[in-house]
Amino acid sequence: MKRLLSILTVAVAVVLGFGSCETCPSDYPAKKVLYGNIVDVQARKVFPGELTIDEGRVVSVKGTSGVYDTYILPGFVDSHIHIESTLMVPENYARMAVANGVVAAVCDPHEIANVLGVPGIDFMIENGNNARFYFNFMAPSCVPSTTFETSGATLDAEQVAGLLARDEIMGLAEMMNVPGVVYDDAQVLTKLQAAINVGKPIDGHAPKTSGEQLQKYVAAGVSTDHECTSVDEAKEKLALGMKIIIREGSAACDFEALHTLIKEHPGQVLFCSDDMYPDDVETIGYINGLVRRAVAKGMPLWETLDAACVTPVKHYMLKNGLLGEGDSADFIVVNNLNEFKILSTYIQGYEVYNATKGVTDALRRATTTVDLATLNYFQAEELDVADIAVKCEGEHLKVITASEGSLITGKEVVKPKSDAAGNVVTDVDSGIAKLVVYNRYAAAAPQVAYIKGFGLRRGALASTIAHDSHNIIALGCDDKDIVTVINRLIAEKGGITVCDGEQIKCLPLPIAGLMTTLKAEEVAQNHLALKQMAKDMGCTINAPFMTMAFMALPVIPDLKLTDMGLFDGIAFGFTSLWE
């Protein structure tokens, strides 16, 4: 591991804020005047006007007597995202973002940090600086998220404090270790205090946390939460001063449950994707899609645009402009204030996206390269069928229950089916499949549990995206197919794989087992093919791979499976397969 880290360590001297980086060009586009209906979100008014931009800034905003059919407004912000979950490196994520009117993102790189530590974070920052986009990277707070799983790296309080001291790190990312806050874990409290000492915001992650525990959690300095799944849960957190980030991702979809908060709690709501695949962005939209849906549901325009544009800039102290004179010239042009079709996206005066031309050359502002072959950590050895056999040891088997659109699982107790050898077998008619999590960082036995809710009737799925430690996770009805997909991932050193007997498809993810250098359209095409194959095998979950990835995350209740065993997220400890 030490040798790996020495290979990965790169000298990165980056200061976010365009114009201050050595790789940024010193010249700006020629002075330009745009005409349209100016949407002044902070002043709550729309007026026909002219916008003059020069040297990357808004020089003036003036009213005119013209009649225009386009609208100019501040660019959108994704207030919480793991770029790794798009399966793309940052510079390619930026291409997708600007096409959807997003000019800035608050990014938690804890996925790659769980695999590679600080060198992984450095890679994300360095690669992000290839694009003219506001990447606002946070310091991961929980690497690993708990001590109940094996990760490839650990970030202790000293390392987190070191990250927070860096200018390009904007705050402390989601504090998932709620018990650590509540019960005064020294490492956790030191990380929180490090953020407070430098005046940087702290993001939260507190699903189902309430009462005195929530009060102590918020009092420790945590300012946001993106894990709410009900209005009542959100209102309790809002009453304590937290801001609520409404999440709409590939697997966790909370907009329908929470959108009324936009009207009821203006200025206290933000939007995020958290984890989202490119093909889902194409079909349902991104932050622009949430704005469109909110307005269609009767949410006030100004409060909706606050959530998408203004509140994140103020809360996180971001550098992208809000169309004020002297601001950085970061804005979008849309067709109207109902559809929000993106016609153009500007960042620092450069048109980085045009609906006719697509993503323009102006998005790219530097070229830095890293030996991608070194950006991984994979030690797992191939398995055979006997390695995942489970002896029947009782009459009552605990089964994880998963559901569409939620990361929270339940528990069901069933009478297990077994074969002639006394091994527990899957029960397709009852919807029960086998779940396997296998340590990819060191020699260890695979852990096995059973799961219900995916609808799979044959074959198997597997991925090296298994939040948050990113061991190998597989789910299937047939042990031979389960072993096949696991071994394929070991051969590829990461990816997403589906097996249906003799047919097998794989999207390799060579960068930390999380990302590819493919662009959004290529990733979308590959992912859709995998998803269709899973659907043909009976899978009823809309985002099977994203949902499966969270079946290994112990900080979200109730039952999960880590590489160490079955975990009870309510009791916060390991539990037996048997009741």
Buried (B, 14 or more C-beta within 10 A) or exposed (E): EEEBBEEBEBEBEBEBBBBEBEEBEEEBBEEBEBBBBBBBBBEEEBEBBBBBBBBBBBBEBEEEEEEBEBBBBBBBBBBBBBBBBBBBBBBBBBBBBBBBBBBBBBBBBBBBBBBBBBBBBBBBBBBBBBBBBBBBBBBBBBBBBBEBBBBBBEBEBEBBBBBBEBEBBBBBBBBBBBBBBBEEBEBBBBBBEBBBEEEBBBBBBBBBBEEEBBBBBBEBBBBBBBBBBEBEBBBBBBEBEBBBBBBBBBBBBBBEBBBBBBBBBBEBBBBBBBBBBBBBBBEBBBBBBBBBBBBEBEBBBBBBBBBBBBBBBEBBEBBBBBBBEEBBBBBBBBBEBEEBBBBBBBBBBBBBBBBEEEBBEBBBBBEBEBEBEBBBBBEBEEBEEEBBBBEBEEEEBBBBBBEBBBBBBBBBEBEBBBEEEEBBBBBBEEBBBBBBBBBBBEEBEBBBBBBBBBBBBBBBBBBBBBBBBBBBBBBBBBBEBBBBBBBBBBEBBBBBBBBBEEEBBBBBBBBBBBBBBBBBEBBBEBBBBBBEBBBBBBBBBBBBBBBBBBBBBBBBBBBBBBBBBBBBBEEBEEBEBBE
